């Protein structure tokens, strides 16, 4: 089906869907199918069900086996897959049949559920596969038998490119993790894994012709002195590419150029613009200045690298970076300038345009298309190059107007290195919140574009930059369930936030069954403690977003250590419990548990101790959630503005004998490209520095300091000796900030306690 017809069909489907479909009819299918028509009756799935595939149809067989595998994994139900009987009338009434029919778009499928049987029809392997994924989700998670309401689903995606970018350069993930990521992407009908394989902090792809790219470029020395790194062998890559194809995921590799090239230049210094033989693979975050030069030998090197990349990755698209190529080295290098003069190129931007064109033409000559970050939008960009817009959606719309295909991947809306909520469970990342709802409400289209221009929008993609995601498990947490929202934006023609939340309850149960470490931010319990007569007052919350969406959530809890259920005590108002009581609670939608179970045993510090992320930051420079790389982990990562490490504890009652205690960590200051000269240092009183305490402003004379011991912070979190405050009265805002001799280490507050007697 050509795209115009597809869109017309999608619009028609949207009209049909404006008749509300009862939730039981689609039972948690994400992304929401284009068209669902509810019918009468239901089909029983259970041990007697058989799955039929046409004789000799390997794609149908694969899709059917995937359906069975998924039901085994989430429902403990294992069904036989057999060749369809020659006489359709002979089919048992308990069968699910995969069928091949023409007349469907490239990823489209239809499912018909009737009381006597189910058919999944599609023209393509991808259509059959997506039919299997949807059918899997039609059975409620959990039981090995169940009913699927009778219905007809006709489905196709809005966008062809529904992607996630994984940064394997800043942190390295195992091939096993990447395999599992491809698998869970497929469960959301996400079909592009953009694999960021090279950057300043590591080169992760084995290139046989240039072994130093991995023997040198894959390894760095992290701030604590540990060697860190890893790379993917060509054998591992081939396995992953094969596995991805079986999940209908295309892997688009990214080889960064001309910037983000420190690791490559550290391995082969002659390729660099500065000719710096002492360059090392970077262990710092931020924008580096090291660029490839423009010599013929460097293009030969890059084309040889790409030659091996093309052998490994069958994708039509090859990403060649292009972002954040700070031109300082090009401007300063007489060799680069002389080369530009010989080529008749004037100006650094024109030099980058030359670079991009040369590489894009090389790829075109090999039957592939170059993809680049939106900085590649320069005069002369080949018309087949794809612009990946990261500096806002407007870059994509500008590319579409110019006639280049484009993918929307904008920061911050689709940058999944931002935290998802204010909950303490959030792992390290960027402090700005990009919530599930923010992702869900992302609008890829621009009404100002003509139909012709809109056809250049291939789709959308979210980025998993891994500076702060040290493990695959954390990548999973940051991706899920936001990837589910992304999938619905990319696939579905019609969106409804409340309906998505209801379906997410079933999806979350499937995540748990699949052992996926997803974020519970939207349903998770938010708890606050306060000191109270008789113990601790406990406030449980996080329901307002759900209530705003028109849902009717409730929190149920236990105080005896048992798992909460929908029949446990209903939380209605703050509870007062003795110190040491174990509280367990969860959010429910009707009888269904929506959140994981939260539990806590408040101790004597509860209600007095405030962690950094419960305080206000004094500024809004570069806010991060960080953790020490050694020693005991804090209960939650430390919230810090690295441009201004300073926190405000609002509205504290202070008395005649106040006392401040605090715990701190010394973190590496490994950031480049920041305006570090603007960061306050050098106002320390002692050689190591102090934590200053101020009231009613941060520039008032300090009431006293908590000295930082020389050894403090070397090993995780350190509690500082208490500070006695001078006599005060009334309520005040207390400001805490570090006075320190240098940027490194970056002192950060873990928690503070302010006591009044
Ligand atoms: C990017 O975030 N530099 C693409």
Boltz pocket constraint, residues with backbone or C-beta under 6 A from the ligand:
constraints:
  - pocket:
      binder: B
      contacts: [[A, 323], [A, 324], [A, 373], [A, 390], [A, 411]]
      max_distance: 6.0
